[in-house]
Amino acid sequence: MTEELYQNDSRWKNTILGNGASETIGMYGCLLTSLAMVANHFGGNETVATFNEKMKQNNGFMNQWIKPALISAVYPNVKYQKRVQCENQPAPLAEIDAGLAAGSLVIVMIDRSPSAGIQGHWIVLHEKKGDDYAIWDPWNSPGAAKTLHGRYSHGAPADIIQDVIWFGGGTLKLPQATEGDKPSAPAPAAKPKVKADVVTPNVDGLKMRSQPQIAAGNIVKQLSRSNKLKILEKADKAKVGQHGQWLHVRDIEGDEGYVAAWYVTPTDDPFLGVVKKDEEEAGEKPTPPSKLVVKTTTEGVAFRTQPRIGDDTLIERLPLASELVVTESGAEGKIGTHGEWLQVQDLDGDKGYVAAWYVVLAESTAASPSAPPTSKPAATGGKQLKVDFASGLKMRSEPEPTSQTVIGQVANQTVVEAIGDPHKYDDRFTFQKVRTPDGKEGWLTYKDGATTYLVEAGGTAKKA
């Protein structure tokens, strides 16, 4: 049985992550810790500290960013099988299930908090449990649930999973798209044209600028982590990951500009991790597409020269989550409709057709599969609540009981306004987002076990 490892273990939490300057394993080492557990599951015997050193020795870092594919340099029997970015579409649960059933482990980046924006955190999915997943979470929180939805109940798995990486000992076989009447069957993952000149952002809301410099008024748009960017100048390829350098790029909508080279990663050999919330080139929210952009929902969707099935029309098979821009007018109603075809263009400017029933709108808000049942706290949004604890309550930037999230103190008997519903962090803690009388917003402890710290104004809680 694989031993769980934790990034906030006192033995290594203050160790510098990879080749970073000040970033520690305790603050940013969730992906490293997840990879160490994957290595140990397939026969390794690592602590997070020893695995950090071995990855450094094998060129496994770009500064503090980790290169997950280089787990094979340390453990040749463990293969980086595939990565899918699904930030603006439902997560590929069928493909995750297929990988787990075949013996792979799946590392996913989740949005760990209901707060605005994506609060990235990497964990390991190691077993399907009904409609949920058994997890190894790198952040040690005593009493926390050991399943994905049990611990992160603010959203269904298809919604909170933002990035997926499969690891295993053999070839990954995933369900494939089929335009005929036959059901899809497992087959080797699609092998599209190698596109080494494509990068994706490592931060959400990455700014595309009209000049290669940070200056007021030159922001073209803000990008999501799953947007693919084509490098337009050959000399720029060597700049990827380098601080102070800029890349001339074009996105799927045809918009051109410059992005900070130190906040993007190659799609064919990514370096990943989590980032500080105050990153200089990250924005609060990506710019919504101005054109009709779709993403493939299945592995191996056929990109064709004509809207018909035939060996003579096949250009290539696209991997899951490929971005395409629709080039025909009035096509919105076709998306997701069986028997319809969409005329599209890819990042290289190549035009063709795809089956409309194998794509969704980018930034789709379509309903996802139902979430597992959970004991959701009673709704409180909009209510006036009163702090009922003699020493007051700590206000936090995120709904989690760590010293790093504390941003202030709210005195006993203060009346606050509830924002949204309570967030159940684990089996012990429940938090409530609030607004104080002076307009400050943050999270307060709503319950700790059987003890309630926020009561309706005019009421008093019963303490355990």
Secondary structure, 3 states (H helix, E strand, C coil): CCCCCCCCCCCCCCCECCCCCCCEHHHHCHHHHHHHHHHHHCCCCCCHHHHHHHHHHCCCEECCEECHHHHHHHCCCCEEEEEEECCCCCCCHHHHHHHHHCCCEEEEEEECCCCCCCCEEEEEEEEEECCEEEEECCCCCCCCCCEHHHHCCCCCHHHHEEEEEEEECCCCEEEECCCCCCCCCEEECCCCCCCCCEEEECCCCEEEECCCCCCCCCEEEEECCCCCEEECCHHHHHHCCCCCCEEEEECCCCCEEEEEHHHEEECCCCCECCCCCCCCCECCCCCCCCCCEEEECCECEEEECCCCCCHHHEEEEECCCCEEEECCCCCHHHCCCCCCEEEEECCCCCEEEEEHHHEEECCCCCCCCCCCCCCCCCCCCCCEEEECCCCCEEEECCCCCCHHHEEEEECCCCEEEECCCCEECCCCEEEEEEECCCCCEEEEEEEECCEECEEECCCCCCCC
